[in-house]
């Protein structure tokens, strides 16, 4: 994965008023630059940005299929933009709140000289009357000044009268802390003081604060051991309903966060006006976890953790690493969200997923970036904004089904502050980006894709994370998730922190995250980004910039152990889920199980094939005969792993040109060359991946700020390219010879790879049965070849299945339309052969006719 570079943009994105406040800058990490230093800052901003209202559970439906060759995906015909309903707080009276337990402050000795009458005008709307009585001769302080949980009393423990004689009127708002300045000397009757919901939430009834916990003994044991792989069920923010058997329990939210080096952790948010004193959490034994329960708050509340470290009194506000929803960037707050109420409708897909993801099944992947595949258009048809998850669900599934793809791979959907990172600099590992909608809306998108028999793969980034101040870096005043040594914990290419895989808690965090997406969002696989940087300690580092392992080598032993355990856990809990390695190295046995000494992945990107093939195809055809080894070398190693052949987003950015612009020659030759490349790719051993836009030969490089050039589909040559991809996918799925034995060399034979003078390659693909055979012939020059002899694996009748030079694809129409009988003569060491007409810059597929 090539990371987007933005040298002029600081790494901190979207800081807010409630972002980091550093009390000791001498021990922090520089959050505003790419330098690994010891300082942290915070930038004021807006704390009152809108939060989506809770989304009602939905049941997915399947949209009507559209023909991609006749109907261009267009947001103008999509469903209206999902408009979140904002909480209606205006006009709500706080003078008559729901009866709540009354927080009572500790009182101290003082002379009271004034008698007050509550029948007088009191401006504060937060006071209501009760019927009990009490005598007081003290001043009342704020909860933050005097209360500890043990001192909080319930209404049953305190009696307060309803009548007051007063000689004065209180015109100012009568908050509890202001009563501390009022003196009295006689027995008085006062109304029960019920505070605002935020103030009530700040006063936790002791038994609820201690008993409302999701962490059991087993959780604590597994966490300490580093083998708790469902941490998302016990850490983070979880809405808990009221317990009818517990007096005064109205429900609320349980919070838990891992911060072992913190001296104090509190929850701050809109519900307590970002007050850092109101809602403290308590330590959970020796686990390093802080937890607590806040009554009366739930879905949609924004929050962060205020952390004061044991180290140099460093303090900062952090997002929740286990949050299920986040404020939309540039906002950085976490949002309380319940993700367990969505009603799935993909039972049929889930029942057959394991067989669909088998190495012997066709897997053709459409890689895409959600924000730029299509955009909503205004009246003037100008691109304005990305589609939402709901809008995408109306267009994408039917398009992929019509094009014949089996899977879609989304570039990272996890929350990321910098849009230009394409999602590869993740902060919210447990939430789909709120740029496009809510978690339930992303579930809906996955659900509809499954109903159209499309598998969903997510790009996943467990190797590194950004240095943004609200994120994981320097989380509790120490290097908690990352290595403290910059030679191990900071990546110079991407200016990001690297996970410390030697910590069991970090491994648990990441493995829990992998299982989370398979569990809660029903995704069918994860493509693990930047595996090479995880395998080697000296990856992209010069001498002296890395630390050898305990044996003196450059292998990252901790990371290797993490990948093996992660793949094991995924396959144990979700058989059939695909784990795919984006690995550019020559590390052996990547797709072999750990018990065989492998890493345990299902597929590995064949980056060598991609580089060699594109290098060859970019050559002028007259020079290709000198470089045929660029194509044939792959078969030396093709059977060593289970490969996926990628033509990904990395190949169409940063001046590399689009796929069509890589091809040499005039316009006709460029299209012919690209059809030839795709045909050669679909004929090779390995699964297939093509980045969006490549299917219809987009001329421009991919730009994440713009939608694809869908208008090109109205042009014959571009529509012909799309039809070619459609037919390649159809033949790939229909003929077992092209996919059944993808995992080893038994599914491939060269017929002839030595005719470099004419730049022609012929090879055979084989399935399990004797009839499952496919002969593929490639002519990499613009010269037609008449009467070209090729050997065949058997006699009988053969037919042309595909020809990239057919006129329906934009070709010249040269080919072999009629079926032919194999002749009993020896060619290429085979007992049968035939003569063919080879089209210029063309590829043809031939299969035996089964009686």
Secondary structure, 3 states (H helix, E strand, C coil): CCCCCCCCCCCCCCCCCCCCCCCCHHHCCCCCCCCCCCCCCCCCCCCCCCCCCCCCCCECCCCCCCCCCCCCCCHHHCCCCCCCCCCCCCCCCCCCCCCCCCCCCCEEECCCCCCCCCCCCCCCCCECCCCCCCCCCEEECCHHHHCCHHHCCCHHHCCCCCCCCCCCCCCCCCCHHHHHHCCCCCCCCCCCECCCHHHHHHCCCHHHHHHCCCCCHHHHHHHHHCCCCCHHHCCEEEEECCCCCCCCCCCEEEEEEECCCEEEEEEEEHHHCCCCCCCECEECCCCCEEEEEEECCCCCCEEEEEEEECCCCCEEEECCCCCCEECCCCCCCEECCCCCCCECCCHHHHHHHHHHCCCCCCCEEEEECHHHHCEEECCCCCEEEECCHHHHHHHHHHHHHHHCCCEEEECCCEECCCHHHCCCCCCEEEEECCCCCCHHHHHHHHHHHHHCCCEEEEEECCCEECCCCCCCCCCCCCCCCECCCHHHHEECCCCEEEECCCCHHHHHHHHHHHHHHHHHCCCCEEEECCHHHHHECCCCCCCCCCCCCCCCCCECHHHHHHHHHHHHHHHHHCCCCEEEECCCCCCCCCCCCHHHCCCCCCEEECHHHHHHHHHHHCCCHHHHHHHCHHHHHHHHCCCCCCEEEEECHHHHCCCCCCHHHHCCCCHHHHHHHHHHHHHHHHHCCCEEEEECCHHHCCCCCCCCCCCCCHHHHHCHHHHHHHHHHHHHHHHHHHCHHHCCCCCCHHHEEEEEEEECCCCEEEEEEECCCCCCEEEEEEECCCCCEEEEEEEECCCCEEEEEEECCCHHHCCCCCCCCCCEECECCCECCECEEEEEEECCCEEEEEEECCC
